[in-house]
């Protein structure tokens, strides 16, 4: 598991684009694509349908989205709390 992969997934969904997610997260588009492919291989499912018009969530991706959003939100809260403690 890798939180960066989860964040890439969530940001790609929110922005509707691997390229836009890459810009926001400071990765290359191919880096985001590789992270998504890694998740798909790890879980044995497809998260996105990719086409000329962009990306769309599969039914499996749609089911995972709420949990992955929650994990990313909790991670950000944890990082903020750690920063305040330092």
Backbone atoms as SQL, in Angstrom:
CREATE TABLE atoms (id INTEGER PRIMARY KEY, chain TEXT, resi INTEGER, resn TEXT, atom TEXT, x REAL, y REAL, z REAL);
INSERT INTO atoms VALUES
  (1, 'A', 1, 'UNK', 'N', 0.840, -1.185, 0.000),
  (2, 'A', 1, 'UNK', 'CA', 0.000, 0.000, 0.000),
  (3, 'A', 1, 'UNK', 'C', 0.879, 1.240, 0.000),
  (4, 'A', 2, 'UNK', 'N', 0.390, 2.255, -0.676),
  (5, 'A', 2, 'UNK', 'CA', 1.147, 3.474, -0.788),
  (6, 'A', 2, 'UNK', 'C', 0.162, 4.637, -0.859),
  (7, 'A', 3, 'UNK', 'N', 0.227, 5.534, 0.105),
  (8, 'A', 3, 'UNK', 'CA', -0.729, 6.643, 0.178),
  (9, 'A', 3, 'UNK', 'C', -0.661, 7.524, -1.064),
  (10, 'A', 4, 'UNK', 'N', 0.525, 7.649, -1.676),
  (11, 'A', 4, 'UNK', 'CA', 0.641, 8.472, -2.880),
  (12, 'A', 4, 'UNK', 'C', -0.221, 7.906, -4.021),
  (13, 'A', 5, 'UNK', 'N', -0.302, 6.599, -4.111),
  (14, 'A', 5, 'UNK', 'CA', -1.139, 5.970, -5.138),
  (15, 'A', 5, 'UNK', 'C', -2.607, 6.275, -4.882),
  (16, 'A', 6, 'UNK', 'N', -3.004, 6.222, -3.633),
  (17, 'A', 6, 'UNK', 'CA', -4.387, 6.532, -3.287),
  (18, 'A', 6, 'UNK', 'C', -4.701, 7.990, -3.590),
  (19, 'A', 7, 'UNK', 'N', -3.756, 8.866, -3.257),
  (20, 'A', 7, 'UNK', 'CA', -3.955, 10.287, -3.524),
  (21, 'A', 7, 'UNK', 'C', -4.027, 10.555, -5.026),
  (22, 'A', 8, 'UNK', 'N', -3.219, 9.850, -5.796),
  (23, 'A', 8, 'UNK', 'CA', -3.261, 10.001, -7.250),
  (24, 'A', 8, 'UNK', 'C', -4.619, 9.571, -7.788),
  (25, 'A', 9, 'UNK', 'N', -5.135, 8.468, -7.278),
  (26, 'A', 9, 'UNK', 'CA', -6.444, 7.984, -7.697),
  (27, 'A', 9, 'UNK', 'C', -7.520, 9.017, -7.388),
  (28, 'A', 10, 'UNK', 'N', -7.569, 9.475, -6.147),
  (29, 'A', 10, 'UNK', 'CA', -8.601, 10.423, -5.722),
  (30, 'A', 10, 'UNK', 'C', -8.509, 11.720, -6.519),
  (31, 'A', 11, 'UNK', 'N', -7.310, 12.244, -6.694),
  (32, 'A', 11, 'UNK', 'CA', -7.139, 13.503, -7.417),
  (33, 'A', 11, 'UNK', 'C', -7.523, 13.333, -8.891),
  (34, 'A', 12, 'UNK', 'N', -7.188, 12.202, -9.504),
  (35, 'A', 12, 'UNK', 'CA', -7.572, 11.953, -10.892),
  (36, 'A', 12, 'UNK', 'C', -9.090, 11.923, -11.029),
  (37, 'A', 13, 'UNK', 'N', -9.761, 11.314, -10.065),
  (38, 'A', 13, 'UNK', 'CA', -11.224, 11.289, -10.087),
  (39, 'A', 13, 'UNK', 'C', -11.765, 12.707, -9.949),
  (40, 'A', 14, 'UNK', 'N', -11.268, 13.443, -8.970),
  (41, 'A', 14, 'UNK', 'CA', -11.763, 14.793, -8.722),
  (42, 'A', 14, 'UNK', 'C', -11.581, 15.708, -9.933),
  (43, 'A', 15, 'UNK', 'N', -10.446, 15.572, -10.613),
  (44, 'A', 15, 'UNK', 'CA', -10.127, 16.461, -11.730),
  (45, 'A', 15, 'UNK', 'C', -10.496, 15.878, -13.095),
  (46, 'A', 16, 'UNK', 'N', -10.819, 14.588, -13.131),
  (47, 'A', 16, 'UNK', 'CA', -11.211, 13.953, -14.374),
  (48, 'A', 16, 'UNK', 'C', -10.093, 13.756, -15.368),
  (49, 'A', 17, 'UNK', 'N', -8.853, 13.765, -14.865),
  (50, 'A', 17, 'UNK', 'CA', -7.718, 13.696, -15.777),
  (51, 'A', 17, 'UNK', 'C', -6.457, 13.278, -15.036),
  (52, 'A', 18, 'UNK', 'N', -5.693, 12.359, -15.623),
  (53, 'A', 18, 'UNK', 'CA', -4.387, 12.004, -15.066),
  (54, 'A', 18, 'UNK', 'C', -3.425, 13.184, -15.194),
  (55, 'A', 19, 'UNK', 'N', -3.521, 13.907, -16.309),
  (56, 'A', 19, 'UNK', 'CA', -2.626, 15.048, -16.547),
  (57, 'A', 19, 'UNK', 'C', -2.841, 16.139, -15.512),
  (58, 'A', 20, 'UNK', 'N', -4.090, 16.481, -15.242),
  (59, 'A', 20, 'UNK', 'CA', -4.386, 17.527, -14.243),
  (60, 'A', 20, 'UNK', 'C', -3.980, 17.071, -12.850),
  (61, 'A', 21, 'UNK', 'N', -4.210, 15.799, -12.540),
  (62, 'A', 21, 'UNK', 'CA', -3.793, 15.259, -11.239),
  (63, 'A', 21, 'UNK', 'C', -2.278, 15.354, -11.098),
  (64, 'A', 22, 'UNK', 'N', -1.574, 15.052, -12.175),
  (65, 'A', 22, 'UNK', 'CA', -0.107, 15.115, -12.158),
  (66, 'A', 22, 'UNK', 'C', 0.372, 16.536, -11.872),
  (67, 'A', 23, 'UNK', 'N', -0.262, 17.520, -12.494),
  (68, 'A', 23, 'UNK', 'CA', 0.120, 18.914, -12.278),
  (69, 'A', 23, 'UNK', 'C', -0.066, 19.313, -10.815),
  (70, 'A', 24, 'UNK', 'N', -1.190, 18.955, -10.241),
  (71, 'A', 24, 'UNK', 'CA', -1.497, 19.322, -8.854),
  (72, 'A', 24, 'UNK', 'C', -0.576, 18.600, -7.870),
  (73, 'A', 25, 'UNK', 'N', -0.310, 17.323, -8.120),
  (74, 'A', 25, 'UNK', 'CA', 0.490, 16.513, -7.197),
  (75, 'A', 25, 'UNK', 'C', 1.989, 16.561, -7.496),
  (76, 'A', 26, 'UNK', 'N', 2.373, 17.295, -8.522),
  (77, 'A', 26, 'UNK', 'CA', 3.777, 17.458, -8.909),
  (78, 'A', 26, 'UNK', 'C', 4.419, 16.135, -9.329),
  (79, 'A', 27, 'UNK', 'N', 3.705, 15.406, -10.184),
  (80, 'A', 27, 'UNK', 'CA', 4.205, 14.190, -10.807),
  (81, 'A', 27, 'UNK', 'C', 4.097, 14.366, -12.314),
  (82, 'A', 28, 'UNK', 'N', 4.697, 13.453, -13.048),
  (83, 'A', 28, 'UNK', 'CA', 4.464, 13.410, -14.489),
  (84, 'A', 28, 'UNK', 'C', 3.154, 12.679, -14.739),
  (85, 'A', 29, 'UNK', 'N', 2.582, 12.891, -15.930),
  (86, 'A', 29, 'UNK', 'CA', 1.356, 12.181, -16.284),
  (87, 'A', 29, 'UNK', 'C', 1.616, 10.684, -16.295),
  (88, 'A', 30, 'UNK', 'N', 2.784, 10.286, -16.803),
  (89, 'A', 30, 'UNK', 'CA', 3.099, 8.858, -16.840),
  (90, 'A', 30, 'UNK', 'C', 3.272, 8.291, -15.434),
  (91, 'A', 31, 'UNK', 'N', 3.739, 9.120, -14.503),
  (92, 'A', 31, 'UNK', 'CA', 3.863, 8.684, -13.107),
  (93, 'A', 31, 'UNK', 'C', 2.505, 8.389, -12.489),
  (94, 'A', 32, 'UNK', 'N', 1.533, 9.261, -12.754),
  (95, 'A', 32, 'UNK', 'CA', 0.168, 9.035, -12.258),
  (96, 'A', 32, 'UNK', 'C', -0.405, 7.774, -12.896),
  (97, 'A', 33, 'UNK', 'N', -0.226, 7.643, -14.194),
  (98, 'A', 33, 'UNK', 'CA', -0.724, 6.468, -14.899),
  (99, 'A', 33, 'UNK', 'C', -0.112, 5.190, -14.334),
  (100, 'A', 34, 'UNK', 'N', 1.168, 5.225, -14.048),
  (101, 'A', 34, 'UNK', 'CA', 1.865, 4.059, -13.484),
  (102, 'A', 34, 'UNK', 'C', 1.315, 3.721, -12.098),
  (103, 'A', 35, 'UNK', 'N', 1.057, 4.738, -11.278),
  (104, 'A', 35, 'UNK', 'CA', 0.501, 4.486, -9.943),
  (105, 'A', 35, 'UNK', 'C', -0.877, 3.839, -10.035),
  (106, 'A', 36, 'UNK', 'N', -1.692, 4.339, -10.946),
  (107, 'A', 36, 'UNK', 'CA', -3.035, 3.769, -11.127),
  (108, 'A', 36, 'UNK', 'C', -2.923, 2.331, -11.633),
  (109, 'A', 37, 'UNK', 'N', -2.036, 2.105, -12.591),
  (110, 'A', 37, 'UNK', 'CA', -1.824, 0.745, -13.093),
  (111, 'A', 37, 'UNK', 'C', -1.353, -0.187, -11.980),
  (112, 'A', 38, 'UNK', 'N', -0.478, 0.306, -11.100),
  (113, 'A', 38, 'UNK', 'CA', -0.016, -0.503, -9.964),
  (114, 'A', 38, 'UNK', 'C', -1.183, -0.909, -9.074),
  (115, 'A', 39, 'UNK', 'N', -2.058, 0.048, -8.767),
  (116, 'A', 39, 'UNK', 'CA', -3.224, -0.273, -7.935),
  (117, 'A', 39, 'UNK', 'C', -4.100, -1.314, -8.621),
  (118, 'A', 40, 'UNK', 'N', -4.328, -1.130, -9.911),
  (119, 'A', 40, 'UNK', 'CA', -5.167, -2.076, -10.642),
  (120, 'A', 40, 'UNK', 'C', -4.566, -3.476, -10.628),
  (121, 'A', 41, 'UNK', 'N', -3.261, -3.577, -10.785),
  (122, 'A', 41, 'UNK', 'CA', -2.603, -4.887, -10.746),
  (123, 'A', 41, 'UNK', 'C', -2.654, -5.490, -9.348),
  (124, 'A', 42, 'UNK', 'N', -2.396, -4.671, -8.323),
  (125, 'A', 42, 'UNK', 'CA', -2.425, -5.159, -6.934),
  (126, 'A', 42, 'UNK', 'C', -3.796, -5.717, -6.579),
  (127, 'A', 43, 'UNK', 'N', -4.841, -5.041, -7.011),
  (128, 'A', 43, 'UNK', 'CA', -6.192, -5.420, -6.627),
  (129, 'A', 43, 'UNK', 'C', -6.882, -6.309, -7.651),
  (130, 'A', 44, 'UNK', 'N', -6.297, -6.456, -8.831),
  (131, 'A', 44, 'UNK', 'CA', -6.887, -7.307, -9.858),
  (132, 'A', 44, 'UNK', 'C', -8.184, -6.779, -10.438),
  (133, 'A', 45, 'UNK', 'N', -8.307, -5.450, -10.497),
  (134, 'A', 45, 'UNK', 'CA', -9.512, -4.816, -11.048),
  (135, 'A', 45, 'UNK', 'C', -9.093, -3.625, -11.901),
  (136, 'A', 46, 'UNK', 'N', -10.022, -3.129, -12.698),
  (137, 'A', 46, 'UNK', 'CA', -9.814, -1.875, -13.415),
  (138, 'A', 46, 'UNK', 'C', -10.531, -0.775, -12.658),
  (139, 'A', 47, 'UNK', 'N', -9.833, 0.333, -12.438),
  (140, 'A', 47, 'UNK', 'CA', -10.412, 1.465, -11.720),
  (141, 'A', 47, 'UNK', 'C', -11.025, 2.483, -12.672),
  (142, 'A', 48, 'UNK', 'N', -10.423, 2.615, -13.846),
  (143, 'A', 48, 'UNK', 'CA', -10.877, 3.602, -14.828),
  (144, 'A', 48, 'UNK', 'C', -11.082, 2.965, -16.189),
  (145, 'A', 49, 'UNK', 'N', -12.030, 3.525, -16.920),
  (146, 'A', 49, 'UNK', 'CA', -12.138, 3.282, -18.350),
  (147, 'A', 49, 'UNK', 'C', -11.434, 4.465, -18.999),
  (148, 'A', 50, 'UNK', 'N', -10.479, 4.169, -19.870),
  (149, 'A', 50, 'UNK', 'CA', -9.709, 5.225, -20.503),
  (150, 'A', 50, 'UNK', 'C', -10.149, 5.341, -21.958),
  (151, 'A', 51, 'UNK', 'N', -10.351, 6.564, -22.388),
  (152, 'A', 51, 'UNK', 'CA', -10.773, 6.770, -23.770),
  (153, 'A', 51, 'UNK', 'C', -10.318, 8.117, -24.290),
  (154, 'A', 52, 'UNK', 'N', -10.672, 8.391, -25.515),
  (155, 'A', 52, 'UNK', 'CA', -10.286, 9.670, -26.130),
  (156, 'A', 52, 'UNK', 'C', -10.874, 10.865, -25.400),
  (157, 'A', 53, 'UNK', 'N', -12.018, 10.667, -24.788),
  (158, 'A', 53, 'UNK', 'CA', -12.678, 11.784, -24.104),
  (159, 'A', 53, 'UNK', 'C', -12.232, 11.926, -22.656),
  (160, 'A', 54, 'UNK', 'N', -11.323, 11.077, -22.204),
  (161, 'A', 54, 'UNK', 'CA', -10.828, 11.171, -20.840),
  (162, 'A', 54, 'UNK', 'C', -11.001, 9.878, -20.073),
  (163, 'A', 55, 'UNK', 'N', -11.129, 10.014, -18.775),
  (164, 'A', 55, 'UNK', 'CA', -11.237, 8.847, -17.900),
  (165, 'A', 55, 'UNK', 'C', -12.603, 8.830, -17.215),
  (166, 'A', 56, 'UNK', 'N', -13.089, 7.641, -16.986),
  (167, 'A', 56, 'UNK', 'CA', -14.332, 7.443, -16.238),
  (168, 'A', 56, 'UNK', 'C', -14.122, 6.288, -15.274),
  (169, 'A', 57, 'UNK', 'N', -14.691, 6.412, -14.095),
  (170, 'A', 57, 'UNK', 'CA', -14.589, 5.338, -13.116),
  (171, 'A', 57, 'UNK', 'C', -15.354, 4.104, -13.573),
  (172, 'A', 58, 'UNK', 'N', -14.782, 2.951, -13.310),
  (173, 'A', 58, 'UNK', 'CA', -15.513, 1.701, -13.475),
  (174, 'A', 58, 'UNK', 'C', -16.404, 1.523, -12.255),
  (175, 'A', 59, 'UNK', 'N', -17.249, 0.518, -12.261),
  (176, 'A', 59, 'UNK', 'CA', -18.091, 0.267, -11.081),
  (177, 'A', 59, 'UNK', 'C', -17.224, -0.083, -9.873),
  (178, 'A', 60, 'UNK', 'N', -16.105, -0.790, -10.103),
  (179, 'A', 60, 'UNK', 'CA', -15.196, -1.116, -8.997),
  (180, 'A', 60, 'UNK', 'C', -14.541, 0.145, -8.448),
  (181, 'A', 61, 'UNK', 'N', -14.122, 1.032, -9.343),
  (182, 'A', 61, 'UNK', 'CA', -13.521, 2.298, -8.921),
  (183, 'A', 61, 'UNK', 'C', -14.500, 3.139, -8.130),
  (184, 'A', 62, 'UNK', 'N', -15.745, 3.144, -8.574),
  (185, 'A', 62, 'UNK', 'CA', -16.786, 3.895, -7.884),
  (186, 'A', 62, 'UNK', 'C', -17.015, 3.359, -6.473),
  (187, 'A', 63, 'UNK', 'N', -16.955, 2.049, -6.314),
  (188, 'A', 63, 'UNK', 'CA', -17.134, 1.439, -4.991),
  (189, 'A', 63, 'UNK', 'C', -15.984, 1.781, -4.052),
  (190, 'A', 64, 'UNK', 'N', -14.767, 1.862, -4.593),
  (191, 'A', 64, 'UNK', 'CA', -13.595, 2.138, -3.762),
  (192, 'A', 64, 'UNK', 'C', -13.406, 3.610, -3.434),
  (193, 'A', 65, 'UNK', 'N', -13.961, 4.493, -4.251),
  (194, 'A', 65, 'UNK', 'CA', -13.727, 5.921, -4.084),
  (195, 'A', 65, 'UNK', 'C', -14.011, 6.450, -2.670),
  (196, 'A', 66, 'UNK', 'N', -15.147, 6.153, -2.058),
  (197, 'A', 66, 'UNK', 'CA', -15.393, 6.706, -0.712),
  (198, 'A', 66, 'UNK', 'C', -14.352, 6.275, 0.322),
  (199, 'A', 67, 'UNK', 'N', -13.940, 5.017, 0.271),
  (200, 'A', 67, 'UNK', 'CA', -12.954, 4.537, 1.244),
  (201, 'A', 67, 'UNK', 'C', -11.587, 5.192, 1.008),
  (202, 'A', 68, 'UNK', 'N', -11.196, 5.311, -0.250),
  (203, 'A', 68, 'UNK', 'CA', -9.893, 5.903, -0.544),
  (204, 'A', 68, 'UNK', 'C', -9.882, 7.396, -0.243),
  (205, 'A', 69, 'UNK', 'N', -11.008, 8.074, -0.458),
  (206, 'A', 69, 'UNK', 'CA', -11.109, 9.483, -0.059),
  (207, 'A', 69, 'UNK', 'C', -10.936, 9.611, 1.449),
  (208, 'A', 70, 'UNK', 'N', -11.590, 8.725, 2.182),
  (209, 'A', 70, 'UNK', 'CA', -11.511, 8.754, 3.644),
  (210, 'A', 70, 'UNK', 'C', -10.072, 8.524, 4.105),
  (211, 'A', 71, 'UNK', 'N', -9.390, 7.553, 3.512),
  (212, 'A', 71, 'UNK', 'CA', -7.997, 7.273, 3.876),
  (213, 'A', 71, 'UNK', 'C', -7.126, 8.493, 3.612),
  (214, 'A', 72, 'UNK', 'N', -7.306, 9.116, 2.456),
  (215, 'A', 72, 'UNK', 'CA', -6.499, 10.301, 2.118),
  (216, 'A', 72, 'UNK', 'C', -6.794, 11.468, 3.057),
  (217, 'A', 73, 'UNK', 'N', -8.061, 11.667, 3.385),
  (218, 'A', 73, 'UNK', 'CA', -8.424, 12.733, 4.325),
  (219, 'A', 73, 'UNK', 'C', -7.812, 12.482, 5.700),
  (220, 'A', 74, 'UNK', 'N', -7.892, 11.250, 6.177),
  (221, 'A', 74, 'UNK', 'CA', -7.318, 10.913, 7.483),
  (222, 'A', 74, 'UNK', 'C', -5.799, 11.094, 7.477),
  (223, 'A', 75, 'UNK', 'N', -5.166, 10.744, 6.380),
  (224, 'A', 75, 'UNK', 'CA', -3.721, 10.926, 6.244),
  (225, 'A', 75, 'UNK', 'C', -3.361, 12.408, 6.335),
  (226, 'A', 76, 'UNK', 'N', -4.120, 13.256, 5.652),
  (227, 'A', 76, 'UNK', 'CA', -3.853, 14.694, 5.700),
  (228, 'A', 76, 'UNK', 'C', -4.050, 15.245, 7.106),
  (229, 'A', 77, 'UNK', 'N', -5.064, 14.773, 7.817),
  (230, 'A', 77, 'UNK', 'CA', -5.290, 15.193, 9.206),
  (231, 'A', 77, 'UNK', 'C', -4.115, 14.764, 10.079),
  (232, 'A', 78, 'UNK', 'N', -3.656, 13.534, 9.899),
  (233, 'A', 78, 'UNK', 'CA', -2.520, 13.024, 10.657),
  (234, 'A', 78, 'UNK', 'C', -1.267, 13.851, 10.393),
  (235, 'A', 79, 'UNK', 'N', -0.999, 14.161, 9.135),
  (236, 'A', 79, 'UNK', 'CA', 0.191, 14.937, 8.787),
  (237, 'A', 79, 'UNK', 'C', 0.119, 16.341, 9.375),
  (238, 'A', 80, 'UNK', 'N', -1.058, 16.932, 9.370),
  (239, 'A', 80, 'UNK', 'CA', -1.233, 18.261, 9.946),
  (240, 'A', 80, 'UNK', 'C', -1.027, 18.229, 11.459),
  (241, 'A', 81, 'UNK', 'N', -1.542, 17.193, 12.112),
  (242, 'A', 81, 'UNK', 'CA', -1.381, 17.058, 13.564),
  (243, 'A', 81, 'UNK', 'C', 0.093, 16.835, 13.920),
  (244, 'A', 82, 'UNK', 'N', 0.791, 16.025, 13.139),
  (245, 'A', 82, 'UNK', 'CA', 2.217, 15.800, 13.387),
  (246, 'A', 82, 'UNK', 'C', 3.013, 17.066, 13.213),
  (247, 'A', 83, 'UNK', 'N', 2.651, 17.878, 12.221),
  (248, 'A', 83, 'UNK', 'CA', 3.346, 19.127, 11.975),
  (249, 'A', 83, 'UNK', 'C', 3.186, 20.059, 13.178),
  (250, 'A', 84, 'UNK', 'N', 1.979, 20.098, 13.743),
  (251, 'A', 84, 'UNK', 'CA', 1.718, 20.973, 14.902),
  (252, 'A', 84, 'UNK', 'C', 2.473, 20.485, 16.152),
  (253, 'A', 85, 'UNK', 'N', 2.701, 19.180, 16.249),
  (254, 'A', 85, 'UNK', 'CA', 3.389, 18.627, 17.415),
  (255, 'A', 85, 'UNK', 'C', 4.903, 18.859, 17.374),
  (256, 'A', 86, 'UNK', 'N', 5.430, 19.049, 16.189),
  (257, 'A', 86, 'UNK', 'CA', 6.892, 19.187, 16.016),
  (258, 'A', 86, 'UNK', 'C', 7.400, 20.503, 16.569);
